[in-house]
Amino acid sequence: MERRDYYEVLGVPKTATAAEIKSAYRKKAVQYHPDKNPGNKEAEEKFKEAAEAYSVLSDPEKRQKYDQFGFAGVSGAAGNGGPYGGGFGGGMSMDDIFSMFGDIFEGSGFGGFGRGFRSGTGGGAKKRFRGTDLRVKVKLSLKEIAQGVEKKFKLKKYVTCDHCHGTGAEGSGGTETCPTCHGSGSVTKTQQTFLGMMQTQSVCPTCGGEGVIIKNKCSKCNGDGIVYGEEIISVNIPAGVEAGMQLNMRGKGNAGKHNGVNGDLLILIEEEQHPELIRDQNDLIYNLLLSFPTAALGGDAEIPTVDGKVRVKIDAGTQPGKVLRLKGKGLPVMNGYGKGDLLVNISVYVPETLSKEEKENIAKMEKSDNFKPNMSLKEKIFRKFLHYFD
């Protein structure tokens, strides 16, 4: 199944408002909801596809990155099952979708958050907490960007309590079924209206939607199921990333309370300035300053690249402003094929001070017709000058 544009998935234009995006997602989610399409794998994929699109377009920051960079800006390593959530649903499980966007289904006739959270007794919805996202910055050299790199972070974050294993309760008998909702996580109220008898469903006020209450709180986490700790996380950063790009590692953020859904780890890319090379998207630029004798007589010049030095031939009579193009010596296209080029801009150094003998020699050369610019050369220089104002 080919990955489709997020706006196309939800059927909205790129100028759609947040309200229009939410409304469009709700229609798609209800249309392809698993309860409405039991056993239908195609509907399940479309349900996940719509959730992935909504998770990006409903977030202003992610939407901006997507509009600027496409899939690469929001998913890092594109492709099904990639480490940054590639593929339909962005690597989401049904539980993730219902916990993150459960409010979308309220009033749709699907019993609250969805079947992934149904109680066996009440048919309602059990709430699952979601941990918050974490953000880190990583500064990369051009060589690391060219080759891709693995980075390791020691993160201070909330992790699952190892004493109660995330339940928040002390011992195996530390929880009991909520007496108000009988484990469903929601309560239903029936009332008479001018339209007839109407039912409304809301989160259980006693258990907060979890379906259970804690009798004895864990002595280590005080009933939250999470504690502040640290984790070492390894990140494979693909080649070709750009400054300002944000990669998303799903489930590597803060742990959710009571064995809830983990938040995400958002990795902001920064670039170290190279001492000699300038980046222009996937191309690299190097400004080469030649001596007058080398420009006039020809020779060799040493050019830096991300992989080391290379030598290039300088033709006799090379003029200032000439650009040499070294094919494939630039940066790779992220999640694509091919590489950019290395562009060498040539300038010629004119000495600021000369000896008496050097001045006399140059004066002799000045009398030669070879050292007088012809009209065709003047025209080329003039046209190159005008090019900067196009």
Secondary structure by P-SEA (a helix, b strand, c coil): cccccccccccccccccaaaaaaaaaaaaaacccccccccaaaaaaaaaaaaaaaaaacaaaaaaaaacccccccccccccccccccccccccaaaaaaacccccccccccccccccccccccbbbbbbbbbbbbbbbbbccccccccbbbbbbcccccccccccccccccccccccccccccccbbbbbbbccccbbbbbbccccccccccccccccccccccccccbbbbbbbbccccccccbbbbbcccccccccccbbbbbbbbbbbcccccccccccbbbbbbbbccccccbbbbbbbbccccbbbbbbcccccccbbbbbcccccccccbbbbbbbbbbbbbbbbccccaaaaaaaaaaaacccccccaaaaaaaaaaaacccc
